[in-house]
Amino acid sequence: MGSLEGKVAIVTGAGGGIGREEALLLASEGAKVVVNDIGGSLQGQGSDATPAQKVVDEIKANGGEAIANYDDISSWTGGEKIVKQAVDTYGQLNILVNNAGILRDKMSFNMEESDWDDVMRVHLKGHFSATHFASIYWREQAKAGNQLSGRIINTSSEAGLYGNAGQANYSAAKAGIAALTWVMARELERYGVTANAIAPRARTRMTESTFGDLSAKDGFDVWAPGNVAPIVAWLATDESASINGQIFVVFGGTVQLIAPFSAVGTIKKDDRWSIKELHDNKDALFGSRSSGTPPFPVAF
């Protein structure tokens, strides 16, 4: 018996990379998996049924249960159809792993409107589209008196947590996903549903195009996408019911719990501040912290 025996999961963008590894591990732990992938290019163009079907075939060859889904989750219709397919095929839905995404990296002054819109649509709307219809299903089940445990695991990024030059669209979308995770955690906990997010570092089509060669070196392959899957499977279990609204950075064998925005310096008076007073109290506000651009973490 696996830790997810009897569960039904959707994994979007599961035709390769991190999504593929997540789907394979969820299935190996007993979950029935809807493997979603439109099969488009890294830039979001075209479609191909092969990637999703290959993952389904691999799951079945290993003794698991899975079906392919080729809907565009960045559309309202696509989000509705994938949830309906899971429920119609397997009778329920327990786990939603939002992973699908594309890249259109450009400096802000070179970015086209479509570069911004398409990345926002696939990442942020794509996460919310499937989540919207899953939340409707879970709420209806709860109101009908059916006991359930729902799990949403979103895919943010350190680019969304810290900002990354050349990725205004991607960083903004991933920051939005972090905020969306907190919102869903607050809204759905009353129905037995949790929402958490990961910010993975792994070798995928996206990271190879951004960071170049991340090939395995001698010993443990810290960049292997399979390193990310265990925390997703863990967050999907019943045992993780107390974990809600959290964000985890995952890299190799390291997992970091990320704190949400919090005040790190305060100045206060019982009247409106003047411009000069704010300047004069800058050191009190920032303390020992730099007032420059926050650093982007490059290593643990």
Residue pairs with C-beta under 8 A, 6 or more apart in sequence:
1 30
2 28
2 29
2 30
2 31
3 29
3 30
3 233
3 237
3 239
4 26
4 29
4 30
4 31
4 95
4 233
4 236
4 237
5 29
5 30
5 31
6 30
7 26
7 30
7 31
7 32
7 94
7 95
7 236
8 31
8 32
8 33
8 34
8 86
8 87
8 90
8 91
8 92
8 93
8 94
8 95
9 23
9 26
9 31
9 32
9 33
9 34
9 94
9 95
9 96
9 97
9 236
10 33
10 34
10 36
10 69
10 82
10 83
10 86
10 93
10 95
10 96
10 97
10 130
10 134
11 19
11 22
11 23
11 26
11 33
11 34
11 35
11 36
11 97
11 99
12 19
12 36
12 37
12 73
12 82
12 97
12 98
12 99
12 100
12 126
12 130
13 19
13 36
13 37
13 99
13 100
13 101
14 20
14 22
14 23
14 33
14 35
14 36
14 37
14 52
14 55
14 97
14 99
15 35
15 37
15 39
15 50
15 51
15 52
15 54
15 55
16 37
16 51
16 204
16 205
17 202
17 203
17 204
17 205
17 206
17 225
18 99
18 155
18 200
18 202
18 204
18 225
18 228
18 229
19 37
19 97
19 99
19 100
20 55
20 225
21 225
21 226
21 228
21 229
22 97
22 99
22 228
22 229
22 232
22 233
23 33
23 35
23 55
23 59
23 66
24 55
24 58
24 59
24 62
24 229
25 226
25 229
25 230
25 232
25 233
26 33
26 95
26 97
26 229
26 232
26 233
26 236
27 33
27 59
27 62
27 64
27 65
27 66
28 62
28 64
29 233
30 64
31 94
31 95
31 236
32 64
32 65
32 66
32 89
32 90
33 59
33 64
33 65
33 66
33 67
34 66
34 67
34 68
34 69
34 82
34 85
34 86
34 89
35 52
35 55
35 56
35 59
35 66
35 67
35 68
35 69
36 52
36 68
36 69
36 70
36 71
36 73
36 82
36 100
37 51
37 52
37 55
37 68
37 69
37 70
37 100
38 47
38 70
38 71
38 72
38 73
38 100
39 46
39 47
39 48
39 49
39 50
39 51
39 52
39 70
40 46
40 47
40 48
40 102
41 102
42 102
42 103
42 205
42 206
42 209
43 102
43 103
43 104
44 102
44 104
44 118
44 122
47 70
49 68
49 70
52 68
52 69
52 70
53 68
55 66
55 68
56 66
56 67
56 68
59 65
59 66
60 66
65 90
67 85
67 89
69 81
69 82
69 85
71 77
71 78
71 79
71 81
71 82
71 85
72 78
73 79
73 82
73 98
73 100
73 122
73 126
73 129
73 130
74 100
74 121
74 122
74 125
74 126
74 129
75 129
76 129
76 132
78 129
78 130
79 126
79 128
79 129
79 130
79 131
79 132
79 133
80 129
80 133
82 130
82 133
83 93
83 130
83 133
83 134
83 137
84 133
86 92
86 93
87 93
87 137
92 148
93 134
93 137
93 138
93 150
94 148
94 149
94 150
94 151
94 236
95 150
95 151
95 153
95 236
96 130
96 131
96 134
96 150
96 151
96 152
96 153
97 153
97 155
97 232
97 236
98 126
98 127
98 130
98 131
98 152
98 153
98 154
98 155
98 177
99 155
100 122
100 123
100 126
101 119
101 122
101 123
101 126
101 155
101 170
101 173
101 206
102 118
102 119
102 122
102 123
103 119
103 170
103 206
103 209
103 210
104 111
104 114
104 115
104 116
104 118
104 119
104 169
104 170
105 166
105 167
105 170
105 209
105 210
106 112
106 115
106 166
107 165
107 166
108 168
111 168
111 169
115 169
116 168
116 169
119 169
119 170
119 173
120 169
120 172
120 173
120 176
123 170
123 173
123 174
123 176
123 177
124 173
124 176
124 177
124 180
127 154
127 155
127 177
127 180
128 180
131 152
131 180
131 184
131 195
134 150
134 152
135 184
135 187
135 188
135 193
138 148
138 150
138 188
138 191
138 192
138 193
139 188
139 191
141 148
141 191
142 148
142 190
142 191
142 192
147 192
148 191
148 192
148 193
149 192
149 193
149 238
149 241
150 188
150 191
150 192
150 193
150 194
151 193
151 194
151 235
151 236
151 240
152 181
152 184
152 188
152 193
152 194
152 195
152 196
153 195
153 196
153 197
153 198
153 232
153 235
153 236
154 177
154 178
154 180
154 181
154 195
154 196
154 197
154 198
155 177
155 197
155 198
155 199
155 200
156 174
156 175
156 177
156 178
156 181
156 197
156 198
156 199
156 247
157 170
157 171
157 174
157 199
157 200
158 164
158 199
158 201
158 249
158 296
158 297
159 167
159 170
159 171
159 174
160 170
160 171
160 172
160 173
160 174
160 175
160 176
160 177
160 178
160 199
161 174
161 175
161 178
161 199
161 247
161 249
161 258
162 294
162 295
162 296
162 297
163 171
163 175
163 294
163 296
164 170
164 171
164 296
167 210
174 199
177 197
178 197
178 247
181 195
181 196
181 197
181 245
181 247
182 195
182 245
182 260
184 193
184 195
185 194
185 195
185 196
185 244
185 245
186 245
188 194
188 195
189 244
192 241
194 235
194 240
194 241
194 243
194 244
194 245
195 244
195 245
196 235
196 243
196 244
196 245
196 246
196 247
196 248
197 246
197 247
197 248
198 228
198 231
198 232
198 247
198 248
198 249
198 250
199 247
199 248
199 249
199 250
199 258
200 225
200 228
200 249
200 250
200 251
201 207
201 223
201 249
201 250
201 251
201 252
202 223
202 224
202 225
202 227
202 228
202 250
202 251
203 214
203 215
203 223
203 224
203 225
204 225
207 214
207 223
208 214
214 223
215 223
216 223
216 224
220 252
220 253
221 227
221 252
222 251
222 252
222 253
223 252
227 250
227 251
227 252
227 253
228 250
231 248
231 250
231 255
234 240
235 243
246 257
246 258
247 257
247 258
247 260
248 255
248 256
248 257
248 258
249 255
249 256
249 258
250 256
251 300
254 300
256 300
264 287
264 289
265 284
265 285
265 286
265 287
265 289
266 285
267 281
267 284
267 285
269 277
282 291
